[in-house]
Amino acid sequence: MASSRVSSTVLIFVSAILLSIASFSSATTEPEKEHVLTLDHSNFSETVSKHKFIVVEFYAPWFRIVLCSNFIGCGHCKSLAPEYEKAASVLASHDPPVALAKVDANAEENKPLAEQFEIQGFPTLKILKNGGEIVQDYKGPREADGIVEYLKKQVGPASFEIKTPEDAGNLIDEKVFVVGIFPTLSGEEFENFITLADKLRSDYEFAHTTKAELLPRGEPSVTTPTVRLLKPFDELFVDFQTFDVDALEKFIVDSSIPLVTLFDQSPANQPFLVKYFESPDAKAMLFMDFSHENIDGYKSKYTEVAGLYKGKGLNFLLGDLKASQAALQYFGLKEDQSPVLVVQNNNGLKFINSNVEVGQIAPWLKDYVDGNVKPFIKSEPIPETNDEPVKVVVANSLNDMVLDSKKNILLEIYAPWCGHCKKLAPILDEVAVSFENDADVMIAKFDGSNNDIPSDTFEVQGYPTLYFKASSGKVVPYEGNRTKEDIIDFIQKNRDGAETIETTTTTAPTESGKDEL
């Protein structure tokens, strides 16, 4: 559970959610036909079972937008709904037709579906094949034309055959291409290759051939089954001759990440950034001004060190300050700390070396690998006064005030910009006042956008998130209604130690808001 939360955090980092819901009207009185199928718990399985290939959007009516991340600079967020419908209308006439469907994952009766498919944000698109036996993430564009072209490739052959020099000419571009070279297009090796191509087709492009001499790079006289990965960086191609599916997949994933991934303002690097952050390995990141007088020296040493750790579970990124503002904010760093070297491990812990010099890169990373570097915790200052009904907790006071405390504590993890957090604030104030004469109960708040959240204790998928820590140390999420009465009742039923103290509950129930990501 913890590792999945960490990988999600590492990939997204700082998500900028722009709620620009497009409004539009129809010029005709006749309602237009909807090409997107509407599914729910009653017809989902039956509908999916009838399709060899179907795309399902899991959405919430209150949050039906495209999520984007400023960290990798994806650009403008657009409303998905009209684009999805346009794509569905085009794909309905494709040969064979491609079905697009949607599920309101926020509806109570459909929540088991959302749990089954591990939906953690909206909208999420899933590709279901063979009646739902195979489930894959949709990783394509979010505008109509891009959706159409992406899905046409997904329903076509997973790998195309290279027969002519013209076919091979398509391989010379700025992306990763995986080519299987075989004496004959049959046998276990070929079947394993096609199986993996189908599994990874949303991430890579695949081809196969019996004529290695047609390929733009590599040995032209190949006599044994070989996978050749062509790429626009590092050694430009690499061969692999083990056809165990798991080993082959690891080879493709590892080889498709540059030795040092560049994070600058070039759109050409974005696909490699995505692969970098999707990798389960620990991540070393050097952020600096690319106009620095010794940039060449830093690049040379950093690349040299990256080579020493290749294949050892540590991937490297070099980021330009101009493109890395969201990253600096996420790590709680300032520009005057650059060049700054950051490592984030698989547990989400961060290790930081500010104003690092060229000669310090290698020894500091060795110290990190040897376990001799203390993790960095991003924290706001501990407030000098903390006398409001709801107490302020920051990362540096979380242990003392909450985790090691002998009190029963309701902790709200929030973000200052979160609308639902603002609605909840006065309710929590009233709850705190109700317990002001109870020394064994505390209501507290923690700004999750400006303080590191310990992922091994708290799972935060959106704001606000509420947890209750009993005096015994037991931590449980609060998932009830966000009214004063319900919260007080939960605390009284789950607290440890002191006898229940009578509290006043005079406010009317308040409608619970939806969580914001």
C-alpha positions as CSV (number, residue, x, y, z in Angstrom):
1,M,0.0,0.0,0.0
2,A,2.7,2.4,1.0
3,S,4.8,1.8,-2.2
4,S,1.8,2.5,-4.5
5,R,1.1,5.7,-2.7
6,V,4.8,6.8,-3.0
7,S,5.0,6.0,-6.7
8,S,1.8,8.0,-7.3
9,T,3.3,10.9,-5.4
10,V,6.6,10.7,-7.2
11,L,5.0,10.6,-10.6
12,I,2.6,13.5,-10.1
13,F,4.5,15.7,-7.6
14,V,2.6,19.0,-7.7
15,S,-0.7,18.7,-9.5
16,A,-2.2,22.0,-10.7
17,I,-6.0,21.4,-10.9
18,L,-7.7,24.0,-13.1
19,L,-11.4,23.7,-12.9
20,S,-12.4,25.1,-16.3
21,I,-15.6,23.4,-17.1
22,A,-16.7,24.1,-20.6
23,S,-20.3,25.2,-21.1
24,F,-22.0,24.8,-24.4
25,S,-25.5,24.8,-25.9
26,S,-27.1,23.1,-28.8
27,A,-28.5,25.1,-31.7
28,T,-31.1,22.4,-32.5
29,T,-34.1,21.3,-30.6
30,E,-33.4,17.6,-31.4
31,P,-31.1,16.0,-28.8
32,E,-28.0,14.7,-30.4
33,K,-27.3,11.0,-30.2
34,E,-24.8,10.0,-27.5
35,H,-22.2,7.7,-28.7
36,V,-20.6,7.1,-25.3
37,L,-22.2,4.2,-23.5
38,T,-23.5,4.9,-20.0
39,L,-22.6,2.1,-17.6
40,D,-23.4,1.4,-14.0
41,H,-23.3,-1.5,-11.5
42,S,-26.3,-3.2,-13.2
43,N,-25.0,-3.4,-16.8
44,F,-21.2,-3.0,-16.5
45,S,-20.2,-6.7,-16.5
46,E,-22.7,-7.6,-19.2
47,T,-21.7,-4.8,-21.5
48,V,-18.0,-5.3,-21.1
49,S,-18.3,-9.1,-21.6
50,K,-19.7,-8.4,-25.1
51,H,-16.7,-6.4,-26.3
52,K,-13.2,-7.6,-27.2
53,F,-12.1,-3.9,-26.7
54,I,-13.8,-1.2,-24.8
55,V,-12.6,2.0,-23.1
56,V,-14.3,3.0,-19.9
57,E,-14.1,6.5,-18.3
58,F,-14.5,6.6,-14.5
59,Y,-15.7,10.1,-13.6
60,A,-17.4,12.2,-11.0
61,P,-20.0,14.7,-12.1
62,W,-18.5,17.4,-9.9
63,F,-15.0,16.8,-11.2
64,R,-15.2,15.9,-14.8
65,I,-12.0,17.5,-16.1
66,V,-8.6,16.5,-17.3
67,L,-6.0,16.4,-14.6
68,C,-2.7,17.9,-15.5
69,S,0.7,18.3,-13.8
70,N,2.7,21.5,-13.9
71,F,5.7,19.4,-13.0
72,I,6.0,18.0,-16.5
73,G,4.4,20.9,-18.2
74,C,1.5,19.2,-19.9
75,G,-0.1,22.5,-20.9
76,H,-3.7,23.4,-20.9
77,C,-6.3,21.4,-19.1
78,K,-9.5,20.7,-21.1
79,S,-12.8,19.4,-20.3
80,L,-12.8,15.7,-21.3
81,A,-16.5,15.1,-21.7
82,P,-17.1,16.8,-25.1
83,E,-13.8,15.5,-26.5
84,Y,-14.6,12.0,-25.4
85,E,-18.0,12.2,-27.0
86,K,-16.5,13.5,-30.3
87,A,-14.0,10.6,-30.3
88,A,-16.8,8.1,-29.6
89,S,-18.8,9.4,-32.6
90,V,-15.8,8.9,-34.9
91,L,-14.8,5.5,-33.5
92,A,-18.3,4.2,-33.8
93,S,-17.8,4.0,-37.6
94,H,-14.3,2.5,-37.4
95,D,-13.8,-1.0,-38.7
96,P,-14.1,-2.6,-36.3
97,P,-16.1,-0.2,-34.2
98,V,-14.4,0.9,-30.9
99,A,-16.7,1.3,-28.0
100,L,-16.3,4.2,-25.5
101,A,-18.2,4.1,-22.2
102,K,-18.5,6.0,-18.9
103,V,-19.3,5.2,-15.3
104,D,-20.2,7.7,-12.6
105,A,-17.7,6.4,-10.1
106,N,-19.0,8.8,-7.4
107,A,-22.5,7.2,-7.3
108,E,-22.8,5.1,-4.2
109,E,-24.0,2.0,-6.1
110,N,-20.9,2.3,-8.5
111,K,-18.2,2.7,-5.8
112,P,-17.5,-1.1,-5.8
113,L,-16.6,-0.8,-9.5
114,A,-14.2,2.1,-8.7
115,E,-12.6,0.0,-5.9
116,Q,-12.3,-3.0,-8.2
117,F,-10.4,-1.0,-10.8
118,E,-8.4,1.0,-8.2
119,I,-9.7,4.4,-9.3
120,Q,-7.8,7.1,-7.3
121,G,-8.7,10.2,-9.2
122,F,-11.1,11.6,-11.8
123,P,-11.3,11.1,-14.7
124,T,-9.5,7.8,-15.1
125,L,-9.7,5.9,-18.3
126,K,-9.2,2.1,-18.5
127,I,-8.9,-0.1,-21.6
128,L,-10.6,-3.5,-21.1
129,K,-9.9,-6.3,-23.5
130,N,-11.3,-9.8,-24.1
131,G,-14.5,-9.1,-22.2
132,G,-12.6,-7.5,-19.3
133,E,-10.0,-10.2,-18.8
134,I,-7.2,-7.7,-19.5
135,V,-7.2,-4.3,-18.0
136,Q,-4.8,-1.5,-19.0
137,D,-4.4,2.1,-18.2
138,Y,-5.2,4.6,-21.0
139,K,-2.1,6.7,-21.5
140,G,-3.0,8.6,-24.6
141,P,-4.1,12.2,-25.4
142,R,-7.2,13.8,-23.9
143,E,-8.5,15.6,-27.0
144,A,-10.8,14.1,-29.6
145,D,-8.3,13.7,-32.6
146,G,-5.6,12.3,-30.3
147,I,-8.0,9.8,-28.6
148,V,-9.1,8.6,-32.0
149,E,-5.6,8.0,-33.4
150,Y,-4.3,6.5,-30.1
151,L,-7.2,4.0,-30.0
152,K,-6.9,3.1,-33.6
153,K,-3.4,1.9,-32.9
154,Q,-4.5,0.0,-29.8
155,V,-7.0,-2.1,-31.7
156,G,-4.7,-2.8,-34.7
157,P,-1.8,-5.2,-34.6
158,A,0.5,-4.8,-31.5
159,S,3.6,-5.1,-33.8
160,F,3.9,-4.4,-37.5
161,E,6.2,-6.3,-39.8
162,I,9.2,-4.5,-41.4
163,K,9.5,-5.8,-45.0
164,T,11.0,-2.9,-46.9
165,P,13.5,0.0,-46.4
166,E,10.4,2.3,-46.5
167,D,8.9,0.4,-43.5
168,A,12.2,0.8,-41.6
169,G,12.3,4.5,-42.4
170,N,9.6,5.0,-39.9
171,L,11.9,4.0,-37.1
172,I,14.2,7.0,-37.4
173,D,12.6,9.6,-35.1
174,E,12.8,11.0,-31.6
175,K,11.1,8.1,-29.8
176,V,11.8,4.7,-28.5
177,F,11.1,1.8,-30.9
178,V,11.3,-1.9,-30.0
179,V,12.0,-4.3,-32.9
180,G,12.0,-8.1,-32.7
181,I,14.4,-9.8,-35.1
182,F,13.6,-13.4,-35.9
183,P,14.8,-16.1,-38.4
184,T,11.1,-17.0,-38.8
185,L,7.9,-15.3,-37.5
186,S,6.9,-18.3,-35.3
187,G,8.0,-20.1,-32.3
188,E,8.1,-19.4,-28.5
189,E,10.4,-16.4,-28.7
190,F,8.2,-14.7,-31.4
191,E,5.0,-15.5,-29.4
192,N,6.4,-14.1,-26.2
193,F,7.5,-10.9,-28.1
194,I,4.0,-10.4,-29.5
195,T,2.4,-11.1,-26.1
196,L,4.6,-8.4,-24.5
197,A,4.0,-6.0,-27.4
198,D,0.3,-6.2,-26.7
199,K,0.8,-5.7,-23.0
200,L,3.1,-2.6,-23.5
201,R,1.6,-1.2,-26.7
202,S,0.3,1.9,-24.9
203,D,3.8,2.8,-23.8
204,Y,6.0,1.8,-26.7
205,E,5.9,1.1,-30.4
206,F,6.8,-2.4,-31.6
207,A,7.8,-3.9,-34.9
208,H,9.2,-7.3,-36.0
209,T,11.3,-8.4,-39.0
210,T,13.3,-11.3,-40.5
211,K,15.7,-8.8,-42.1
212,A,18.0,-7.1,-39.6
213,E,19.8,-5.4,-42.5
214,L,16.8,-3.1,-42.9
215,L,17.2,-1.6,-39.5
216,P,19.0,1.8,-39.3
217,R,21.2,0.8,-36.4
218,G,22.9,-2.4,-35.1
219,E,24.4,-5.6,-36.5
220,P,22.8,-6.4,-39.9
221,S,23.5,-10.1,-39.8
222,V,21.6,-11.4,-36.8
223,T,21.0,-15.2,-36.8
224,T,19.3,-15.7,-33.4
225,P,16.1,-14.2,-32.0
226,T,17.0,-10.7,-30.8
227,V,15.1,-7.7,-29.5
228,R,16.7,-4.4,-30.6
229,L,15.6,-1.3,-28.8
230,L,16.2,1.9,-30.8
231,K,16.4,5.2,-29.0
232,P,17.4,8.8,-29.6
233,F,19.8,9.0,-26.7
234,D,22.8,7.4,-25.1
235,E,24.1,4.4,-27.1
236,L,21.2,4.8,-29.7
237,F,20.4,1.0,-29.7
238,V,20.8,-2.0,-27.4
239,D,20.2,-5.7,-28.1
240,F,18.7,-8.3,-25.8
241,Q,18.3,-12.1,-26.4
242,T,16.4,-13.4,-23.4
243,F,12.8,-14.0,-24.2
244,D,11.3,-14.6,-20.8
245,V,8.4,-12.2,-20.7
246,D,9.2,-10.6,-17.3
247,A,12.9,-10.3,-18.2
248,L,12.1,-8.8,-21.5
249,E,9.7,-6.3,-20.0
250,K,12.4,-5.2,-17.5
251,F,14.9,-4.8,-20.3
252,I,12.6,-2.5,-22.3
253,V,11.6,-0.4,-19.2
254,D,15.2,0.0,-18.0
255,S,16.6,0.7,-21.5
256,S,14.0,3.3,-22.4
257,I,15.1,5.7,-19.7
258,P,18.1,7.9,-20.6
259,L,21.2,7.5,-18.4
260,V,20.4,11.2,-17.4
261,T,16.9,12.4,-18.2
262,L,16.8,16.1,-19.2
263,F,14.1,18.2,-17.6
264,D,13.9,21.4,-19.6
265,Q,11.3,23.3,-21.6
266,S,11.6,21.0,-24.7
267,P,8.4,19.1,-25.4
268,A,10.6,16.4,-27.0
269,N,11.8,15.4,-23.5
270,Q,8.4,15.0,-21.9
271,P,7.9,11.3,-22.9
272,F,11.2,10.4,-21.2
273,L,10.2,12.4,-18.1
274,V,7.0,10.4,-17.8
275,K,9.1,7.2,-18.0
276,Y,11.5,8.5,-15.5
277,F,8.8,9.3,-12.9
278,E,6.9,6.0,-13.6
279,S,10.0,4.0,-12.8
280,P,9.9,2.3,-9.4
281,D,13.6,3.0,-8.8
282,A,14.9,5.7,-6.5
283,K,15.5,9.1,-8.2
284,A,18.4,11.4,-8.1
285,M,17.7,14.9,-9.4
286,L,20.1,17.8,-9.9
287,F,18.4,21.1,-10.4
288,M,20.5,24.1,-11.6
289,D,20.6,27.0,-14.0
290,F,21.5,25.7,-17.4
291,S,23.3,29.0,-18.0
292,H,25.6,28.4,-15.1
293,E,29.3,29.2,-16.0
294,N,30.3,25.6,-15.2
295,I,27.3,23.8,-16.6
296,D,29.5,21.6,-18.8
297,G,31.5,20.5,-15.8
298,Y,28.4,19.6,-13.8
299,K,26.9,17.7,-16.8
300,S,30.1,15.7,-17.4
301,K,30.5,14.7,-13.7
302,Y,26.8,13.9,-13.2
303,T,26.7,11.7,-16.3
304,E,29.8,9.9,-15.2
305,V,28.3,9.2,-11.8
306,A,25.0,8.1,-13.3
307,G,26.9,5.5,-15.3
308,L,28.4,4.1,-12.1
309,Y,24.9,3.5,-10.7
310,K,23.3,2.2,-13.9
311,G,21.2,-0.8,-13.2
312,K,21.5,-0.4,-9.4
313,G,18.1,1.1,-8.7
314,L,18.9,4.8,-8.9
315,N,17.8,6.8,-11.9
316,F,19.2,10.3,-12.7
317,L,17.6,13.6,-13.9
318,L,19.1,16.9,-14.7
319,G,16.6,19.8,-14.4
320,D,16.8,23.4,-15.6
321,L,15.6,25.9,-13.0
322,K,13.4,27.6,-15.5
323,A,11.4,24.4,-16.0
324,S,11.7,23.1,-12.4
325,Q,9.8,25.7,-10.3
326,A,7.0,23.2,-9.3
327,A,9.7,20.7,-8.4
328,L,11.5,23.2,-6.1
329,Q,8.1,24.1,-4.5
330,Y,7.3,20.5,-3.9
331,F,10.7,19.9,-2.2
332,G,10.4,23.2,-0.3
333,L,13.5,24.6,-2.0
334,K,14.6,28.1,-3.1
335,E,16.4,29.0,-6.2
336,D,19.4,30.3,-4.2
337,Q,20.0,26.7,-3.0
338,S,20.9,25.6,-6.5
339,P,22.8,23.7,-7.8
340,V,20.8,21.4,-5.5
341,L,21.0,17.6,-5.6
342,V,17.9,15.7,-4.4
343,V,17.3,12.0,-3.9
344,Q,13.9,10.6,-3.3
345,N,13.8,6.9,-2.3
346,N,11.1,4.3,-2.8
347,N,9.6,5.1,0.6
348,G,9.1,8.8,-0.3
349,L,12.0,10.0,1.9
350,K,13.9,13.0,0.5
351,F,17.7,13.7,0.8
352,I,19.0,17.1,-0.2
353,N,22.4,18.7,-0.8
354,S,22.1,22.4,-1.4
355,N,24.6,24.5,-3.3
356,V,26.4,21.3,-4.2
357,E,29.8,21.6,-6.0
358,V,31.0,19.4,-8.8
359,G,33.4,17.5,-6.7
360,Q,30.8,16.8,-4.0
361,I,28.3,14.9,-6.3
362,A,30.0,11.5,-6.2
363,P,31.0,11.3,-2.5
364,W,27.6,12.6,-1.4
365,L,25.7,10.0,-3.4
366,K,28.0,7.3,-2.0
367,D,27.1,8.6,1.5
368,Y,23.4,8.4,0.6
369,V,23.8,4.8,-0.7
370,D,25.7,3.8,2.4
371,G,23.0,5.2,4.6
372,N,25.0,8.1,6.0
373,V,22.7,11.0,4.9
374,K,19.8,12.0,7.0
375,P,16.4,12.5,5.2
376,F,15.1,16.0,4.7
377,I,11.6,16.9,5.9
378,K,9.7,19.8,4.4
379,S,8.0,21.7,7.2
380,E,6.5,25.0,7.9
381,P,7.9,26.7,11.1
382,I,6.4,25.5,14.4
383,P,4.0,28.3,15.3
384,E,5.1,30.5,18.3
385,T,1.5,30.7,19.5
386,N,-1.0,27.9,19.0
387,D,-4.0,29.0,21.1
388,E,-6.9,28.7,18.6
389,P,-9.5,25.9,19.2
390,V,-8.1,23.9,16.2
391,K,-4.4,23.4,16.8
392,V,-1.8,23.8,14.0
393,V,0.5,20.9,13.4
394,V,3.5,21.0,11.0
395,A,5.8,18.3,9.9
396,N,8.4,19.1,12.6
397,S,5.8,18.9,15.3
398,L,3.7,16.0,14.0
399,N,5.4,13.4,16.2
400,D,5.3,15.4,19.4
401,M,1.8,16.8,19.0
402,V,0.1,13.8,17.3
403,L,1.9,10.5,16.8
404,D,3.6,10.3,20.2
405,S,0.8,12.1,22.0
406,K,-1.3,10.3,24.6
407,K,-4.4,12.3,23.6
408,N,-7.2,11.3,21.3
409,I,-6.7,13.5,18.2
410,L,-8.8,14.3,15.1
411,L,-6.3,15.5,12.4
412,E,-7.4,17.3,9.3
413,I,-5.0,17.2,6.4
414,Y,-5.9,20.1,4.2
415,A,-4.6,22.6,1.6
416,P,-5.2,26.4,1.9
417,W,-6.6,26.6,-1.7
418,C,-9.1,23.7,-1.1
419,G,-12.7,24.9,-1.2
420,H,-14.1,22.0,0.8
421,C,-11.5,22.5,3.4
422,K,-12.7,26.1,3.8
423,K,-16.3,24.8,4.3
424,L,-15.1,22.3,6.9
425,A,-13.0,24.8,8.9
426,P,-15.9,26.4,10.9
427,I,-17.3,22.9,11.6
428,L,-14.0,21.7,13.1
429,D,-13.8,24.9,15.1
430,E,-17.2,24.1,16.7
431,V,-16.1,20.5,17.3
432,A,-12.9,21.8,19.0
433,V,-14.9,24.2,21.2
434,S,-17.2,21.3,22.2
435,F,-14.1,19.5,23.6
436,E,-12.3,22.5,25.1
437,N,-12.8,21.2,28.6
438,D,-11.7,17.7,27.7
439,A,-7.9,17.5,28.1
440,D,-7.9,14.1,26.5
441,V,-9.2,15.3,23.1
442,M,-7.6,17.6,20.6
443,I,-8.7,18.8,17.1
444,A,-5.8,19.7,14.8
445,K,-5.0,20.6,11.3
446,F,-2.0,19.9,9.0
447,D,-1.3,21.7,5.7
448,G,-0.5,18.8,3.4
449,S,0.6,21.1,0.6
450,N,3.4,22.8,2.6
451,N,4.5,19.9,4.9
452,D,5.7,16.4,4.1
453,I,3.1,13.8,4.9
454,P,4.4,10.5,6.3
455,S,3.1,8.1,3.7
456,D,3.6,5.1,6.0
457,T,1.0,6.5,8.4
458,F,-1.4,8.6,6.3
459,E,-2.8,7.9,2.8
460,V,-3.9,11.2,1.2
461,Q,-5.6,11.0,-2.1
462,G,-7.4,14.4,-1.8
463,Y,-8.1,17.3,0.5
464,P,-9.5,17.4,3.1
465,T,-8.5,14.0,4.6
466,L,-9.4,13.3,8.2
467,Y,-7.7,10.8,10.5
468,F,-8.3,9.9,14.1
469,K,-5.5,8.9,16.4
470,A,-6.6,7.3,19.6
471,S,-4.6,7.7,22.8
472,S,-3.5,4.1,22.4
473,G,-1.7,5.1,19.1
474,K,-4.3,3.4,16.8
475,V,-4.8,5.5,13.6
476,V,-8.0,5.2,11.6
477,P,-9.4,7.3,8.7
478,Y,-12.6,9.3,9.4
479,E,-15.0,8.7,6.4
480,G,-18.3,9.8,8.0
481,N,-20.4,12.8,7.3
482,R,-18.7,16.1,7.8
483,T,-21.2,17.5,10.4
484,K,-20.4,18.6,13.9
485,E,-22.7,15.9,15.3
486,D,-21.2,13.0,13.3
487,I,-17.6,14.0,14.0
488,I,-18.3,14.3,17.7
489,D,-20.1,11.0,17.8
490,F,-17.2,9.3,16.0
491,I,-14.6,10.8,18.5
492,Q,-16.7,9.6,21.5
493,K,-17.1,6.1,20.1
494,N,-13.4,5.7,19.1
495,R,-11.6,7.5,21.9
496,D,-9.5,5.7,24.5
497,G,-9.0,6.3,28.2
498,A,-11.2,9.0,29.8
499,E,-14.9,8.6,30.3
500,T,-17.0,10.3,27.7
501,I,-17.5,14.0,28.6
502,E,-20.8,15.4,27.7
503,T,-20.6,17.9,24.8
504,T,-22.9,20.4,23.4
505,T,-24.1,20.0,19.8
506,T,-26.2,23.0,18.8
507,T,-25.4,23.5,15.2
508,A,-27.5,22.1,12.3
509,P,-26.0,19.3,10.2
510,T,-23.8,20.6,7.3
511,E,-23.6,18.8,4.0
512,S,-20.4,16.9,3.4
513,G,-18.3,18.2,0.6
514,K,-16.4,16.2,-2.0
515,D,-12.7,15.7,-1.6
516,E,-10.4,17.8,-3.8
517,L,-7.2,16.4,-5.3
